[in-house]
Structures are given as C-alpha cells and as structure tokens.
C-alpha cells in the first residue's frame, strides 16, 4: 500500500493529470485525485496524491511544499486519516 499525501491551495484549473505529472518526478504516483464539489463539479482547491513508497512520499513533500503550481503556491503534507463516526 502506498503513502497518501494532502495537497492544498491548488488552483481551480489544476487537473488530476497535471497533479500526477508534478509528483511523478519524485516517484511512482499510484493515484492523484482533485476533490470536487458534488453539486457544481468545481474543484475545492485540494487533492490527494498516493505515492508507491513512504520514501517517495517524503521526497515529494519536501520538494514540492511551497512550490508554484498553476499560479498557486501549494501546500504539501502527509495526509492524516480522519476518524469516521460509528454508524448505528
């Protein structure tokens, strides 16, 4: 299983393919998904990228945090799984 990375402050024009291309310089990208509003279909300005190894993820985080992508200075951090409430 790969390591998930949070990417914030994205331009609304950044595509999944553009995101994968930016991160692929630092290893194998298993997935790159921009989060979109379900009603409008417009990007919410953040995404998740999954790298194949923890070392590749660390490399991408250190290299890309604060870099300009599509006109915006992106924030790149390790993704933290949010606990889901129990459903009854």
C-alpha positions in Angstrom: 0.0 0.0 0.0 1.2 3.5 -0.9 1.5 6.6 1.2 -1.2 9.3 0.8 -0.3 13.0 0.6 -2.5 16.0 1.0 -2.1 18.9 -1.5 -3.7 22.2 -0.6 -4.1 25.7 -2.1 -4.5 24.3 -5.6 -5.6 26.4 -8.5 -9.2 25.5 -9.6 -7.6 24.8 -13.0 -5.3 22.0 -11.8 -6.2 18.7 -13.2 -5.6 15.2 -11.9 -3.2 14.6 -14.8 -1.3 17.8 -14.1 -1.0 16.9 -10.4 0.2 13.4 -11.3 2.8 14.8 -13.6 4.2 17.2 -11.0 4.5 14.4 -8.4 5.9 11.8 -10.8 9.3 13.4 -10.8 9.6 12.1 -7.2 8.5 8.5 -7.7 5.6 6.4 -8.8 2.2 8.0 -8.5 -0.5 5.4 -7.7 -3.3 7.9 -7.8 -3.9 11.7 -8.0 -7.4 12.9 -7.3 -8.5 16.5 -7.1 -11.5 16.9 -4.8 -14.6 18.4 -6.5 -17.8 19.8 -5.2 -20.5 17.2 -5.9 -23.1 19.9 -6.8 -21.1 22.2 -9.1 -18.3 19.8 -10.2 -15.8 22.6 -9.5 -12.5 21.9 -7.7 -12.5 22.5 -4.0 -8.8 23.6 -4.2 -7.3 20.5 -2.6 -6.3 17.0 -3.6 -4.8 13.7 -2.5 -1.9 12.0 -4.2 -0.8 8.5 -3.4 2.9 7.6 -3.9 4.1 3.9 -4.0 6.5 4.2 -1.1 7.0 6.2 2.0 10.4 7.4 0.9 8.9 8.7 -2.4 6.2 10.5 -0.4 8.7 12.1 1.9 10.8 13.2 -1.1 7.7 14.7 -2.9 6.6 16.5 0.3 10.0 18.1 0.9 10.5 19.0 -2.8 7.0 20.3 -3.6 5.8 22.1 -0.4 5.7 25.8 -1.3 6.3 25.3 -5.0 4.3 27.3 -7.5 1.8 25.0 -9.5 -0.6 26.6 -12.0 -0.1 30.0 -10.5 -0.6 29.0 -6.8 1.9 28.2 -4.0 0.8 24.7 -3.0 0.9 23.2 0.5 2.0 19.6 0.6 1.8 17.5 3.8 1.4 13.9 4.9 -2.3 13.0 4.8 -3.9 12.2 8.1 -6.8 9.8 8.1 -9.9 11.4 9.7 -11.7 9.1 12.1 -15.2 8.3 10.9 -18.0 8.2 13.4 -19.6 4.9 14.1 -22.9 4.4 12.3 -25.7 2.7 14.1 
